[in-house]
């Protein structure tokens, strides 16, 4: 008889079948040259863009938050590491592993 899965194991299974499911929340994007399902948190993006930081030289900081499967992405990127999404380069300002799903706070300069 097989041992029942723990709650954490069940959550890890649900990463792609529920949370990143393209019929629900997930969308296909090219991340660091590899196609994978991610979630771009539009609500967080909207709130952050309201607080866009402006420098004196007309450069703005565009901030966004994405969720991606740890298995698809690979090692958790550290702060300051570049992440390329659909050709646009962002810098990691915060990264967390939330039970097999990475939460990546990203920032890019825009003029």
Residue pairs with C-beta under 8 A, 6 or more apart in sequence:
5 13
8 99
11 99
11 100
12 99
12 100
15 69
15 70
15 71
15 99
15 100
15 101
16 26
16 37
16 69
18 24
19 25
19 26
19 39
19 67
19 101
20 26
20 37
20 38
20 39
20 67
20 68
20 69
20 101
21 37
22 28
22 37
25 39
26 37
26 38
26 39
27 37
27 38
27 39
27 40
28 35
28 36
28 37
29 35
29 36
29 37
29 38
29 40
29 85
29 86
30 84
30 85
30 86
30 87
31 38
31 68
31 73
31 83
31 84
31 85
32 83
32 84
33 84
34 72
36 68
36 69
36 72
36 73
37 68
37 69
37 72
38 66
38 67
38 68
38 85
39 66
39 67
39 68
40 64
40 65
40 66
41 64
41 65
41 66
41 67
44 64
44 65
45 63
45 64
45 65
48 63
48 64
48 65
49 62
49 63
52 60
52 61
52 62
52 63
53 60
53 61
54 60
58 111
59 109
59 110
59 111
60 109
60 110
60 111
61 107
61 108
61 109
61 110
62 107
62 108
62 109
62 110
63 93
63 105
63 106
63 107
64 90
64 105
64 106
64 107
65 103
65 104
65 105
65 106
66 85
66 103
66 104
66 106
67 101
67 102
67 103
67 104
68 101
68 102
68 104
69 100
69 101
69 102
70 76
70 97
70 100
70 101
70 102
71 100
73 102
76 95
76 97
76 102
77 83
77 92
77 95
77 102
77 104
78 92
78 95
79 92
79 93
79 94
79 95
80 91
80 92
81 91
81 92
82 89
82 90
82 91
82 92
83 89
83 90
83 91
83 92
83 104
83 106
84 90
85 106
88 108
89 108
90 106
90 107
90 108
91 106
91 107
91 108
92 104
92 105
92 106
93 105
93 106
93 107
94 103
94 104
94 105
95 102
95 103
95 104
95 105
96 102
96 103
